[in-house]
């Protein structure tokens, strides 16, 4: 029986190879999307931290300015 049955293992192997290649491509695509999303979130967090630091510095400067203009003590 060297008919179509003799090619089934070869076809099955080729099909499995194509399936695995497609699966790996999908995984790579999803990994790339996740990586881009993570980098974007990190950039956004960095920007928020910079804004927060600036707000803290502004508040410190404001408090320092208010402290220097405090009323004089009466002696």
Predicted model as a PDB file, atoms N, CA, C, CB and O in Angstrom, pLDDT in the B-factor column:
MODEL        1                                                                  
ATOM      1  N   UNK A   1       0.822  -1.182   0.000  1.00 46.00           N  
ATOM      2  CA  UNK A   1       0.000   0.000   0.000  1.00 46.00           C  
ATOM      3  C   UNK A   1       0.869   1.249   0.000  1.00 46.00           C  
ATOM      4  CB  UNK A   1      -0.936  -0.004   1.196  1.00 46.00           C  
ATOM      5  O   UNK A   1       1.020   1.913   1.025  1.00 46.00           O  
ATOM      6  N   UNK A   2       1.422   1.554  -1.131  1.00 50.00           N  
ATOM      7  CA  UNK A   2       2.232   2.752  -1.244  1.00 50.00           C  
ATOM      8  C   UNK A   2       1.432   3.895  -1.847  1.00 50.00           C  
ATOM      9  CB  UNK A   2       3.469   2.478  -2.080  1.00 50.00           C  
ATOM     10  O   UNK A   2       2.023   4.819  -2.405  1.00 50.00           O  
ATOM     11  N   UNK A   3       0.129   3.863  -1.754  1.00 48.00           N  
ATOM     12  CA  UNK A   3      -0.739   4.884  -2.347  1.00 48.00           C  
ATOM     13  C   UNK A   3      -0.742   6.155  -1.522  1.00 48.00           C  
ATOM     14  CB  UNK A   3      -2.159   4.360  -2.489  1.00 48.00           C  
ATOM     15  O   UNK A   3       0.297   6.555  -0.997  1.00 48.00           O  
ATOM     16  N   UNK A   4      -1.883   6.787  -1.403  1.00 50.00           N  
ATOM     17  CA  UNK A   4      -1.990   8.065  -0.696  1.00 50.00           C  
ATOM     18  C   UNK A   4      -1.599   7.972   0.771  1.00 50.00           C  
ATOM     19  CB  UNK A   4      -3.393   8.589  -0.803  1.00 50.00           C  
ATOM     20  O   UNK A   4      -1.195   8.971   1.367  1.00 50.00           O  
ATOM     21  N   UNK A   5      -1.715   6.780   1.364  1.00 50.00           N  
ATOM     22  CA  UNK A   5      -1.370   6.638   2.776  1.00 50.00           C  
ATOM     23  C   UNK A   5       0.109   6.888   3.035  1.00 50.00           C  
ATOM     24  CB  UNK A   5      -1.748   5.258   3.266  1.00 50.00           C  
ATOM     25  O   UNK A   5       0.468   7.296   4.139  1.00 50.00           O  
ATOM     26  N   UNK A   6       0.973   6.658   2.059  1.00 53.00           N  
ATOM     27  CA  UNK A   6       2.412   6.840   2.265  1.00 53.00           C  
ATOM     28  C   UNK A   6       2.772   8.323   2.375  1.00 53.00           C  
ATOM     29  CB  UNK A   6       3.201   6.190   1.116  1.00 53.00           C  
ATOM     30  O   UNK A   6       3.824   8.662   2.917  1.00 53.00           O  
ATOM     31  N   UNK A   7       1.918   9.202   1.872  1.00 61.00           N  
ATOM     32  CA  UNK A   7       2.204  10.641   1.935  1.00 61.00           C  
ATOM     33  C   UNK A   7       1.542  11.304   3.143  1.00 61.00           C  
ATOM     34  CB  UNK A   7       1.734  11.325   0.651  1.00 61.00           C  
ATOM     35  O   UNK A   7       1.858  12.455   3.445  1.00 61.00           O  
ATOM     36  N   UNK A   8       0.667  10.642   3.820  1.00 82.00           N  
ATOM     37  CA  UNK A   8      -0.020  11.233   4.959  1.00 82.00           C  
ATOM     38  C   UNK A   8       0.940  11.714   6.046  1.00 82.00           C  
ATOM     39  CB  UNK A   8      -0.984  10.237   5.541  1.00 82.00           C  
ATOM     40  O   UNK A   8       0.765  12.830   6.536  1.00 82.00           O  
ATOM     41  N   UNK A   9       1.943  10.932   6.448  1.00 84.00           N  
ATOM     42  CA  UNK A   9       2.870  11.430   7.475  1.00 84.00           C  
ATOM     43  C   UNK A   9       3.611  12.693   7.015  1.00 84.00           C  
ATOM     44  CB  UNK A   9       3.885  10.338   7.841  1.00 84.00           C  
ATOM     45  O   UNK A   9       3.832  13.604   7.813  1.00 84.00           O  
ATOM     46  N   UNK A  10       3.990  12.751   5.752  1.00 88.00           N  
ATOM     47  CA  UNK A  10       4.688  13.930   5.243  1.00 88.00           C  
ATOM     48  C   UNK A  10       3.754  15.132   5.237  1.00 88.00           C  
ATOM     49  CB  UNK A  10       5.237  13.671   3.825  1.00 88.00           C  
ATOM     50  O   UNK A  10       4.148  16.233   5.621  1.00 88.00           O  
ATOM     51  N   UNK A  11       2.512  14.919   4.802  1.00 89.00           N  
ATOM     52  CA  UNK A  11       1.539  16.016   4.764  1.00 89.00           C  
ATOM     53  C   UNK A  11       1.206  16.460   6.184  1.00 89.00           C  
ATOM     54  CB  UNK A  11       0.249  15.586   4.015  1.00 89.00           C  
ATOM     55  O   UNK A  11       1.068  17.652   6.461  1.00 89.00           O  
ATOM     56  N   UNK A  12       1.080  15.489   7.070  1.00 93.00           N  
ATOM     57  CA  UNK A  12       0.777  15.806   8.458  1.00 93.00           C  
ATOM     58  C   UNK A  12       1.898  16.635   9.078  1.00 93.00           C  
ATOM     59  CB  UNK A  12       0.553  14.522   9.266  1.00 93.00           C  
ATOM     60  O   UNK A  12       1.646  17.586   9.817  1.00 93.00           O  
ATOM     61  N   UNK A  13       3.138  16.263   8.769  1.00 93.00           N  
ATOM     62  CA  UNK A  13       4.286  17.010   9.272  1.00 93.00           C  
ATOM     63  C   UNK A  13       4.305  18.426   8.695  1.00 93.00           C  
ATOM     64  CB  UNK A  13       5.593  16.279   8.930  1.00 93.00           C  
ATOM     65  O   UNK A  13       4.582  19.386   9.414  1.00 93.00           O  
ATOM     66  N   UNK A  14       4.016  18.554   7.422  1.00 92.00           N  
ATOM     67  CA  UNK A  14       3.977  19.875   6.782  1.00 92.00           C  
ATOM     68  C   UNK A  14       2.860  20.715   7.389  1.00 92.00           C  
ATOM     69  CB  UNK A  14       3.779  19.740   5.250  1.00 92.00           C  
ATOM     70  O   UNK A  14       3.051  21.898   7.668  1.00 92.00           O  
ATOM     71  N   UNK A  15       1.697  20.105   7.593  1.00 94.00           N  
ATOM     72  CA  UNK A  15       0.588  20.835   8.212  1.00 94.00           C  
ATOM     73  C   UNK A  15       0.954  21.289   9.623  1.00 94.00           C  
ATOM     74  CB  UNK A  15      -0.675  19.959   8.250  1.00 94.00           C  
ATOM     75  O   UNK A  15       0.663  22.419  10.016  1.00 94.00           O  
ATOM     76  N   UNK A  16       1.591  20.405  10.374  1.00 95.00           N  
ATOM     77  CA  UNK A  16       1.980  20.749  11.744  1.00 95.00           C  
ATOM     78  C   UNK A  16       3.017  21.874  11.737  1.00 95.00           C  
ATOM     79  CB  UNK A  16       2.539  19.508  12.478  1.00 95.00           C  
ATOM     80  O   UNK A  16       2.980  22.758  12.593  1.00 95.00           O  
ATOM     81  N   UNK A  17       3.935  21.842  10.780  1.00 95.00           N  
ATOM     82  CA  UNK A  17       4.950  22.885  10.669  1.00 95.00           C  
ATOM     83  C   UNK A  17       4.301  24.234  10.388  1.00 95.00           C  
ATOM     84  CB  UNK A  17       5.960  22.540   9.567  1.00 95.00           C  
ATOM     85  O   UNK A  17       4.658  25.238  11.004  1.00 95.00           O  
ATOM     86  N   UNK A  18       3.353  24.258   9.463  1.00 96.00           N  
ATOM     87  CA  UNK A  18       2.640  25.497   9.140  1.00 96.00           C  
ATOM     88  C   UNK A  18       1.855  25.979  10.357  1.00 96.00           C  
ATOM     89  CB  UNK A  18       1.690  25.288   7.933  1.00 96.00           C  
ATOM     90  O   UNK A  18       1.848  27.172  10.661  1.00 96.00           O  
ATOM     91  N   UNK A  19       1.208  25.070  11.041  1.00 96.00           N  
ATOM     92  CA  UNK A  19       0.437  25.423  12.238  1.00 96.00           C  
ATOM     93  C   UNK A  19       1.331  26.042  13.300  1.00 96.00           C  
ATOM     94  CB  UNK A  19      -0.270  24.188  12.806  1.00 96.00           C  
ATOM     95  O   UNK A  19       0.998  27.079  13.874  1.00 96.00           O  
ATOM     96  N   UNK A  20       2.460  25.408  13.559  1.00 97.00           N  
ATOM     97  CA  UNK A  20       3.391  25.912  14.579  1.00 97.00           C  
ATOM     98  C   UNK A  20       3.959  27.267  14.167  1.00 97.00           C  
ATOM     99  CB  UNK A  20       4.538  24.904  14.813  1.00 97.00           C  
ATOM    100  O   UNK A  20       4.094  28.159  15.005  1.00 97.00           O  
ATOM    101  N   UNK A  21       4.293  27.432  12.894  1.00 97.00           N  
ATOM    102  CA  UNK A  21       4.806  28.715  12.420  1.00 97.00           C  
ATOM    103  C   UNK A  21       3.771  29.819  12.606  1.00 97.00           C  
ATOM    104  CB  UNK A  21       5.212  28.616  10.948  1.00 97.00           C  
ATOM    105  O   UNK A  21       4.102  30.917  13.055  1.00 97.00           O  
ATOM    106  N   UNK A  22       2.525  29.529  12.262  1.00 98.00           N  
ATOM    107  CA  UNK A  22       1.452  30.511  12.441  1.00 98.00           C  
ATOM    108  C   UNK A  22       1.254  30.848  13.916  1.00 98.00           C  
ATOM    109  CB  UNK A  22       0.140  29.985  11.842  1.00 98.00           C  
ATOM    110  O   UNK A  22       1.067  32.008  14.282  1.00 98.00           O  
ATOM    111  N   UNK A  23       1.297  29.827  14.744  1.00 97.00           N  
ATOM    112  CA  UNK A  23       1.145  30.034  16.173  1.00 97.00           C  
ATOM    113  C   UNK A  23       2.276  30.910  16.720  1.00 97.00           C  
ATOM    114  CB  UNK A  23       1.111  28.688  16.903  1.00 97.00           C  
ATOM    115  O   UNK A  23       2.031  31.819  17.514  1.00 97.00           O  
ATOM    116  N   UNK A  24       3.488  30.642  16.304  1.00 98.00           N  
ATOM    117  CA  UNK A  24       4.638  31.446  16.750  1.00 98.00           C  
ATOM    118  C   UNK A  24       4.521  32.895  16.265  1.00 98.00           C  
ATOM    119  CB  UNK A  24       5.960  30.824  16.240  1.00 98.00           C  
ATOM    120  O   UNK A  24       4.871  33.824  16.993  1.00 98.00           O  
ATOM    121  N   UNK A  25       4.035  33.085  15.050  1.00 98.00           N  
ATOM    122  CA  UNK A  25       3.842  34.445  14.540  1.00 98.00           C  
ATOM    123  C   UNK A  25       2.789  35.184  15.355  1.00 98.00           C  
ATOM    124  CB  UNK A  25       3.436  34.413  13.059  1.00 98.00           C  
ATOM    125  O   UNK A  25       2.958  36.363  15.668  1.00 98.00           O  
ATOM    126  N   UNK A  26       1.706  34.500  15.699  1.00 98.00           N  
ATOM    127  CA  UNK A  26       0.666  35.121  16.525  1.00 98.00           C  
ATOM    128  C   UNK A  26       1.214  35.487  17.901  1.00 98.00           C  
ATOM    129  CB  UNK A  26      -0.543  34.178  16.672  1.00 98.00           C  
ATOM    130  O   UNK A  26       0.939  36.567  18.424  1.00 98.00           O  
ATOM    131  N   UNK A  27       1.984  34.584  18.471  1.00 98.00           N  
ATOM    132  CA  UNK A  27       2.581  34.842  19.783  1.00 98.00           C  
ATOM    133  C   UNK A  27       3.534  36.029  19.712  1.00 98.00           C  
ATOM    134  CB  UNK A  27       3.322  33.592  20.298  1.00 98.00           C  
ATOM    135  O   UNK A  27       3.534  36.879  20.602  1.00 98.00           O  
ATOM    136  N   UNK A  28       4.341  36.092  18.667  1.00 98.00           N  
ATOM    137  CA  UNK A  28       5.283  37.197  18.508  1.00 98.00           C  
ATOM    138  C   UNK A  28       4.523  38.510  18.360  1.00 98.00           C  
ATOM    139  CB  UNK A  28       6.202  36.963  17.287  1.00 98.00           C  
ATOM    140  O   UNK A  28       4.919  39.522  18.939  1.00 98.00           O  
ATOM    141  N   UNK A  29       3.446  38.504  17.599  1.00 98.00           N  
ATOM    142  CA  UNK A  29       2.645  39.710  17.406  1.00 98.00           C  
ATOM    143  C   UNK A  29       2.034  40.172  18.724  1.00 98.00           C  
ATOM    144  CB  UNK A  29       1.542  39.461  16.370  1.00 98.00           C  
ATOM    145  O   UNK A  29       2.063  41.361  19.040  1.00 98.00           O  
ATOM    146  N   UNK A  30       1.490  39.253  19.482  1.00 98.00           N  
ATOM    147  CA  UNK A  30       0.899  39.600  20.776  1.00 98.00           C  
ATOM    148  C   UNK A  30       1.965  40.095  21.745  1.00 98.00           C  
ATOM    149  CB  UNK A  30       0.165  38.390  21.374  1.00 98.00           C  
ATOM    150  O   UNK A  30       1.734  41.047  22.491  1.00 98.00           O  
ATOM    151  N   UNK A  31       3.113  39.464  21.736  1.00 98.00           N  
ATOM    152  CA  UNK A  31       4.208  39.896  22.606  1.00 98.00           C  
ATOM    153  C   UNK A  31       4.632  41.314  22.243  1.00 98.00           C  
ATOM    154  CB  UNK A  31       5.410  38.929  22.499  1.00 98.00           C  
ATOM    155  O   UNK A  31       4.890  42.128  23.130  1.00 98.00           O  
ATOM    156  N   UNK A  32       4.707  41.615  20.958  1.00 98.00           N  
ATOM    157  CA  UNK A  32       5.085  42.955  20.498  1.00 98.00           C  
ATOM    158  C   UNK A  32       4.050  43.976  20.958  1.00 98.00           C  
ATOM    159  CB  UNK A  32       5.227  42.988  18.956  1.00 98.00           C  
ATOM    160  O   UNK A  32       4.404  45.058  21.426  1.00 98.00           O  
ATOM    161  N   UNK A  33       2.774  43.631  20.824  1.00 98.00           N  
ATOM    162  CA  UNK A  33       1.709  44.541  21.268  1.00 98.00           C  
ATOM    163  C   UNK A  33       1.797  44.789  22.773  1.00 98.00           C  
ATOM    164  CB  UNK A  33       0.323  43.967  20.907  1.00 98.00           C  
ATOM    165  O   UNK A  33       1.661  45.924  23.230  1.00 98.00           O  
ATOM    166  N   UNK A  34       2.024  43.729  23.535  1.00 98.00           N  
ATOM    167  CA  UNK A  34       2.146  43.869  24.982  1.00 98.00           C  
ATOM    168  C   UNK A  34       3.359  44.721  25.339  1.00 98.00           C  
ATOM    169  CB  UNK A  34       2.249  42.491  25.650  1.00 98.00           C  
ATOM    170  O   UNK A  34       3.287  45.565  26.233  1.00 98.00           O  
ATOM    171  N   UNK A  35       4.463  44.505  24.650  1.00 98.00           N  
ATOM    172  CA  UNK A  35       5.672  45.282  24.910  1.00 98.00           C  
ATOM    173  C   UNK A  35       5.431  46.760  24.652  1.00 98.00           C  
ATOM    174  CB  UNK A  35       6.830  44.778  24.047  1.00 98.00           C  
ATOM    175  O   UNK A  35       5.824  47.608  25.454  1.00 98.00           O  
ATOM    176  N   UNK A  36       4.788  47.068  23.538  1.00 98.00           N  
ATOM    177  CA  UNK A  36       4.487  48.463  23.210  1.00 98.00           C  
ATOM    178  C   UNK A  36       3.553  49.075  24.243  1.00 98.00           C  
ATOM    179  CB  UNK A  36       3.864  48.565  21.812  1.00 98.00           C  
ATOM    180  O   UNK A  36       3.717  50.233  24.626  1.00 98.00           O  
ATOM    181  N   UNK A  37       2.579  48.301  24.693  1.00 98.00           N  
ATOM    182  CA  UNK A  37       1.645  48.788  25.699  1.00 98.00           C  
ATOM    183  C   UNK A  37       2.361  49.067  27.023  1.00 98.00           C  
ATOM    184  CB  UNK A  37       0.515  47.773  25.910  1.00 98.00           C  
ATOM    185  O   UNK A  37       2.104  50.082  27.670  1.00 98.00           O  
ATOM    186  N   UNK A  38       3.246  48.175  27.415  1.00 98.00           N  
ATOM    187  CA  UNK A  38       3.993  48.348  28.661  1.00 98.00           C  
ATOM    188  C   UNK A  38       4.879  49.579  28.582  1.00 98.00           C  
ATOM    189  CB  UNK A  38       4.839  47.103  28.966  1.00 98.00           C  
ATOM    190  O   UNK A  38       4.914  50.376  29.519  1.00 98.00           O  
ATOM    191  N   UNK A  39       5.593  49.744  27.481  1.00 97.00           N  
ATOM    192  CA  UNK A  39       6.465  50.910  27.311  1.00 97.00           C  
ATOM    193  C   UNK A  39       5.636  52.190  27.350  1.00 97.00           C  
ATOM    194  CB  UNK A  39       7.255  50.819  25.980  1.00 97.00           C  
ATOM    195  O   UNK A  39       6.043  53.182  27.955  1.00 97.00           O  
ATOM    196  N   UNK A  40       4.493  52.165  26.715  1.00 97.00           N  
ATOM    197  CA  UNK A  40       3.612  53.336  26.716  1.00 97.00           C  
ATOM    198  C   UNK A  40       3.153  53.671  28.131  1.00 97.00           C  
ATOM    199  CB  UNK A  40       2.394  53.094  25.809  1.00 97.00           C  
ATOM    200  O   UNK A  40       3.155  54.837  28.527  1.00 97.00           O  
ATOM    201  N   UNK A  41       2.762  52.658  28.889  1.00 98.00           N  
ATOM    202  CA  UNK A  41       2.318  52.883  30.274  1.00 98.00           C  
ATOM    203  C   UNK A  41       3.462  53.412  31.128  1.00 98.00           C  
ATOM    204  CB  UNK A  41       1.762  51.581  30.885  1.00 98.00           C  
ATOM    205  O   UNK A  41       3.252  54.294  31.961  1.00 98.00           O  
ATOM    206  N   UNK A  42       4.665  52.890  30.936  1.00 98.00           N  
ATOM    207  CA  UNK A  42       5.830  53.364  31.692  1.00 98.00           C  
ATOM    208  C   UNK A  42       6.111  54.824  31.367  1.00 98.00           C  
ATOM    209  CB  UNK A  42       7.073  52.498  31.384  1.00 98.00           C  
ATOM    210  O   UNK A  42       6.397  55.616  32.265  1.00 98.00           O  
ATOM    211  N   UNK A  43       6.033  55.186  30.091  1.00 97.00           N  
ATOM    212  CA  UNK A  43       6.234  56.578  29.690  1.00 97.00           C  
ATOM    213  C   UNK A  43       5.187  57.484  30.341  1.00 97.00           C  
ATOM    214  CB  UNK A  43       6.175  56.711  28.155  1.00 97.00           C  
ATOM    215  O   UNK A  43       5.502  58.571  30.826  1.00 97.00           O  
ATOM    216  N   UNK A  44       3.941  57.016  30.341  1.00 98.00           N  
ATOM    217  CA  UNK A  44       2.858  57.787  30.943  1.00 98.00           C  
ATOM    218  C   UNK A  44       3.084  57.959  32.449  1.00 98.00           C  
ATOM    219  CB  UNK A  44       1.505  57.103  30.681  1.00 98.00           C  
ATOM    220  O   UNK A  44       2.882  59.044  32.993  1.00 98.00           O  
ATOM    221  N   UNK A  45       3.499  56.887  33.108  1.00 98.00           N  
ATOM    222  CA  UNK A  45       3.777  56.964  34.539  1.00 98.00           C  
ATOM    223  C   UNK A  45       4.928  57.928  34.813  1.00 98.00           C  
ATOM    224  CB  UNK A  45       4.104  55.571  35.099  1.00 98.00           C  
ATOM    225  O   UNK A  45       4.884  58.689  35.780  1.00 98.00           O  
ATOM    226  N   UNK A  46       5.955  57.900  33.971  1.00 97.00           N  
ATOM    227  CA  UNK A  46       7.085  58.816  34.129  1.00 97.00           C  
ATOM    228  C   UNK A  46       6.632  60.260  34.020  1.00 97.00           C  
ATOM    229  CB  UNK A  46       8.165  58.524  33.085  1.00 97.00           C  
ATOM    230  O   UNK A  46       7.075  61.117  34.786  1.00 97.00           O  
ATOM    231  N   UNK A  47       5.763  60.526  33.083  1.00 97.00           N  
ATOM    232  CA  UNK A  47       5.234  61.874  32.897  1.00 97.00           C  
ATOM    233  C   UNK A  47       4.418  62.303  34.116  1.00 97.00           C  
ATOM    234  CB  UNK A  47       4.369  61.944  31.623  1.00 97.00           C  
ATOM    235  O   UNK A  47       4.522  63.444  34.566  1.00 97.00           O  
ATOM    236  N   UNK A  48       3.623  61.407  34.637  1.00 98.00           N  
ATOM    237  CA  UNK A  48       2.813  61.724  35.824  1.00 98.00           C  
ATOM    238  C   UNK A  48       3.709  61.987  37.031  1.00 98.00           C  
ATOM    239  CB  UNK A  48       1.829  60.572  36.135  1.00 98.00           C  
ATOM    240  O   UNK A  48       3.440  62.894  37.818  1.00 98.00           O  
ATOM    241  N   UNK A  49       4.758  61.209  37.180  1.00 98.00           N  
ATOM    242  CA  UNK A  49       5.689  61.410  38.288  1.00 98.00           C  
ATOM    243  C   UNK A  49       6.370  62.767  38.170  1.00 98.00           C  
ATOM    244  CB  UNK A  49       6.740  60.285  38.325  1.00 98.00           C  
ATOM    245  O   UNK A  49       6.533  63.470  39.168  1.00 98.00           O  
ATOM    246  N   UNK A  50       6.768  63.138  36.956  1.00 97.00           N  
ATOM    247  CA  UNK A  50       7.381  64.453  36.747  1.00 97.00           C  
ATOM    248  C   UNK A  50       6.403  65.562  37.108  1.00 97.00           C  
ATOM    249  CB  UNK A  50       7.845  64.611  35.288  1.00 97.00           C  
ATOM    250  O   UNK A  50       6.788  66.547  37.738  1.00 97.00           O  
ATOM    251  N   UNK A  51       5.129  65.409  36.711  1.00 97.00           N  
ATOM    252  CA  UNK A  51       4.106  66.399  37.052  1.00 97.00           C  
ATOM    253  C   UNK A  51       3.924  66.494  38.568  1.00 97.00           C  
ATOM    254  CB  UNK A  51       2.767  66.042  36.378  1.00 97.00           C  
ATOM    255  O   UNK A  51       3.798  67.585  39.125  1.00 97.00           O  
ATOM    256  N   UNK A  52       3.914  65.336  39.220  1.00 97.00           N  
ATOM    257  CA  UNK A  52       3.762  65.308  40.673  1.00 97.00           C  
ATOM    258  C   UNK A  52       4.950  65.978  41.353  1.00 97.00           C  
ATOM    259  CB  UNK A  52       3.611  63.864  41.172  1.00 97.00           C  
ATOM    260  O   UNK A  52       4.774  66.756  42.290  1.00 97.00           O  
ATOM    261  N   UNK A  53       6.156  65.679  40.886  1.00 97.00           N  
ATOM    262  CA  UNK A  53       7.348  66.319  41.450  1.00 97.00           C  
ATOM    263  C   UNK A  53       7.278  67.829  41.280  1.00 97.00           C  
ATOM    264  CB  UNK A  53       8.623  65.771  40.787  1.00 97.00           C  
ATOM    265  O   UNK A  53       7.628  68.575  42.194  1.00 97.00           O  
ATOM    266  N   UNK A  54       6.828  68.282  40.116  1.00 97.00           N  
ATOM    267  CA  UNK A  54       6.716  69.720  39.874  1.00 97.00           C  
ATOM    268  C   UNK A  54       5.687  70.344  40.811  1.00 97.00           C  
ATOM    269  CB  UNK A  54       6.337  69.993  38.409  1.00 97.00           C  
ATOM    270  O   UNK A  54       5.903  71.436  41.338  1.00 97.00           O  
ATOM    271  N   UNK A  55       4.572  69.655  41.017  1.00 96.00           N  
ATOM    272  CA  UNK A  55       3.546  70.161  41.935  1.00 96.00           C  
ATOM    273  C   UNK A  55       4.089  70.258  43.356  1.00 96.00           C  
ATOM    274  CB  UNK A  55       2.302  69.256  41.906  1.00 96.00           C  
ATOM    275  O   UNK A  55       3.825  71.232  44.061  1.00 96.00           O  
ATOM    276  N   UNK A  56       4.841  69.254  43.772  1.00 95.00           N  
ATOM    277  CA  UNK A  56       5.440  69.268  45.112  1.00 95.00           C  
ATOM    278  C   UNK A  56       6.417  70.434  45.237  1.00 95.00           C  
ATOM    279  CB  UNK A  56       6.162  67.925  45.406  1.00 95.00           C  
ATOM    280  O   UNK A  56       6.412  71.152  46.237  1.00 95.00           O  
ATOM    281  N   UNK A  57       7.244  70.615  44.227  1.00 95.00           N  
ATOM    282  CA  UNK A  57       8.198  71.730  44.259  1.00 95.00           C  
ATOM    283  C   UNK A  57       7.481  73.071  44.280  1.00 95.00           C  
ATOM    284  CB  UNK A  57       9.140  71.662  43.055  1.00 95.00           C  
ATOM    285  O   UNK A  57       7.911  73.991  44.976  1.00 95.00           O  
ATOM    286  N   UNK A  58       6.390  73.194  43.523  1.00 95.00           N  
ATOM    287  CA  UNK A  58       5.605  74.430  43.526  1.00 95.00           C  
ATOM    288  C   UNK A  58       5.019  74.693  44.912  1.00 95.00           C  
ATOM    289  CB  UNK A  58       4.478  74.357  42.475  1.00 95.00           C  
ATOM    290  O   UNK A  58       5.035  75.823  45.401  1.00 95.00           O  
ATOM    291  N   UNK A  59       4.498  73.630  45.542  1.00 94.00           N  
ATOM    292  CA  UNK A  59       3.925  73.788  46.884  1.00 94.00           C  
ATOM    293  C   UNK A  59       5.002  74.178  47.892  1.00 94.00           C  
ATOM    294  CB  UNK A  59       3.229  72.487  47.332  1.00 94.00           C  
ATOM    295  O   UNK A  59       4.770  75.023  48.756  1.00 94.00           O  
ATOM    296  N   UNK A  60       6.168  73.568  47.782  1.00 93.00           N  
ATOM    297  CA  UNK A  60       7.273  73.922  48.686  1.00 93.00           C  
ATOM    298  C   UNK A  60       7.657  75.388  48.508  1.00 93.00           C  
ATOM    299  CB  UNK A  60       8.500  73.015  48.432  1.00 93.00           C  
ATOM    300  O   UNK A  60       7.852  76.116  49.481  1.00 93.00           O  
ATOM    301  N   UNK A  61       7.762  75.804  47.256  1.00 93.00           N  
ATOM    302  CA  UNK A  61       8.124  77.194  46.990  1.00 93.00           C  
ATOM    303  C   UNK A  61       7.050  78.132  47.533  1.00 93.00           C  
ATOM    304  CB  UNK A  61       8.325  77.424  45.477  1.00 93.00           C  
ATOM    305  O   UNK A  61       7.360  79.179  48.103  1.00 93.00           O  
ATOM    306  N   UNK A  62       5.792  77.751  47.353  1.00 91.00           N  
ATOM    307  CA  UNK A  62       4.684  78.574  47.855  1.00 91.00           C  
ATOM    308  C   UNK A  62       4.710  78.652  49.374  1.00 91.00           C  
ATOM    309  CB  UNK A  62       3.336  78.011  47.381  1.00 91.00           C  
ATOM    310  O   UNK A  62       4.502  79.722  49.946  1.00 91.00           O  
ATOM    311  N   UNK A  63       4.960  77.533  50.023  1.00 91.00           N  
ATOM    312  CA  UNK A  63       5.031  77.517  51.490  1.00 91.00           C  
ATOM    313  C   UNK A  63       6.227  78.327  51.978  1.00 91.00           C  
ATOM    314  CB  UNK A  63       5.122  76.067  52.015  1.00 91.00           C  
ATOM    315  O   UNK A  63       6.135  79.015  52.995  1.00 91.00           O  
ATOM    316  N   UNK A  64       7.335  78.252  51.269  1.00 87.00           N  
ATOM    317  CA  UNK A  64       8.515  79.027  51.639  1.00 87.00           C  
ATOM    318  C   UNK A  64       8.260  80.509  51.491  1.00 87.00           C  
ATOM    319  CB  UNK A  64       9.711  78.618  50.795  1.00 87.00           C  
ATOM    320  O   UNK A  64       8.702  81.300  52.324  1.00 87.00           O  
ATOM    321  N   UNK A  65       7.557  80.896  50.448  1.00 81.00           N  
ATOM    322  CA  UNK A  65       7.250  82.306  50.219  1.00 81.00           C  
ATOM    323  C   UNK A  65       6.288  82.812  51.292  1.00 81.00           C  
ATOM    324  CB  UNK A  65       6.648  82.513  48.810  1.00 81.00           C  
ATOM    325  O   UNK A  65       6.429  83.940  51.763  1.00 81.00           O  
ATOM    326  N   UNK A  66       5.324  82.001  51.677  1.00 77.00           N  
ATOM    327  CA  UNK A  66       4.384  82.406  52.721  1.00 77.00           C  
ATOM    328  C   UNK A  66       5.086  82.519  54.062  1.00 77.00           C  
ATOM    329  CB  UNK A  66       3.222  81.413  52.817  1.00 77.00           C  
ATOM    330  O   UNK A  66       4.778  83.407  54.857  1.00 77.00           O  
ATOM    331  N   UNK A  67       6.033  81.617  54.315  1.00 69.00           N  
ATOM    332  CA  UNK A  67       6.769  81.639  55.579  1.00 69.00           C  
ATOM    333  C   UNK A  67       7.633  82.878  55.707  1.00 69.00           C  
ATOM    334  CB  UNK A  67       7.632  80.399  55.708  1.00 69.00           C  
ATOM    335  O   UNK A  67       7.797  83.399  56.811  1.00 69.00           O  
ATOM    336  N   UNK A  68       8.185  83.360  54.615  1.00 63.00           N  
ATOM    337  CA  UNK A  68       9.068  84.529  54.682  1.00 63.00           C  
ATOM    338  C   UNK A  68       8.270  85.814  54.827  1.00 63.00           C  
ATOM    339  CB  UNK A  68       9.953  84.603  53.437  1.00 63.00           C  
ATOM    340  O   UNK A  68       8.827  86.834  55.234  1.00 63.00           O  
ATOM    341  N   UNK A  69       6.987  85.796  54.506  1.00 57.00           N  
ATOM    342  CA  UNK A  69       6.150  86.989  54.620  1.00 57.00           C  
ATOM    343  C   UNK A  69       5.273  86.925  55.879  1.00 57.00           C  
ATOM    344  CB  UNK A  69       5.269  87.147  53.364  1.00 57.00           C  
ATOM    345  O   UNK A  69       4.245  87.598  55.949  1.00 57.00           O  
ATOM    346  N   UNK A  70       5.665  86.140  56.845  1.00 51.00           N  
ATOM    347  CA  UNK A  70       4.852  86.043  58.039  1.00 51.00           C  
ATOM    348  C   UNK A  70       4.908  87.370  58.804  1.00 51.00           C  
ATOM    349  CB  UNK A  70       5.327  84.869  58.930  1.00 51.00           C  
ATOM    350  O   UNK A  70       5.898  88.099  58.740  1.00 51.00           O  
ATOM    351  N   UNK A  71       3.855  87.658  59.508  1.00 52.00           N  
ATOM    352  CA  UNK A  71       3.823  88.946  60.234  1.00 52.00           C  
ATOM    353  C   UNK A  71       4.943  89.004  61.286  1.00 52.00           C  
ATOM    354  CB  UNK A  71       2.435  89.152  60.920  1.00 52.00           C  
ATOM    355  O   UNK A  71       5.337  87.988  61.859  1.00 52.00           O  
ATOM    356  N   UNK A  72       5.428  90.200  61.513  1.00 52.00           N  
ATOM    357  CA  UNK A  72       6.488  90.391  62.503  1.00 52.00           C  
ATOM    358  C   UNK A  72       5.907  90.256  63.906  1.00 52.00           C  
ATOM    359  CB  UNK A  72       7.169  91.774  62.326  1.00 52.00           C  
ATOM    360  O   UNK A  72       4.782  90.671  64.183  1.00 52.00           O  
ATOM    361  N   UNK A  73       6.711  89.664  64.773  1.00 52.00           N  
ATOM    362  CA  UNK A  73       6.281  89.534  66.155  1.00 52.00           C  
ATOM    363  C   UNK A  73       6.355  90.903  66.836  1.00 52.00           C  
ATOM    364  CB  UNK A  73       7.150  88.490  66.910  1.00 52.00           C  
ATOM    365  O   UNK A  73       7.287  91.674  66.607  1.00 52.00           O  
ATOM    366  N   UNK A  74       5.393  91.178  67.645  1.00 51.00           N  
ATOM    367  CA  UNK A  74       5.406  92.417  68.395  1.00 51.00           C  
ATOM    368  C   UNK A  74       6.227  92.206  69.641  1.00 51.00           C  
ATOM    369  CB  UNK A  74       3.976  92.886  68.742  1.00 51.00           C  
ATOM    370  O   UNK A  74       6.042  91.225  70.362  1.00 51.00           O  
ATOM    371  N   UNK A  75       7.130  93.121  69.892  1.00 46.00           N  
ATOM    372  CA  UNK A  75       7.994  93.003  71.063  1.00 46.00           C  
ATOM    373  C   UNK A  75       7.583  93.961  72.122  1.00 46.00           C  
ATOM    374  CB  UNK A  75       9.434  93.231  70.701  1.00 46.00           C  
ATOM    375  O   UNK A  75       8.199  94.006  73.187  1.00 46.00           O  
TER     376      UNK A  75                                                      
ENDMDL                                                                          
END                                                                             
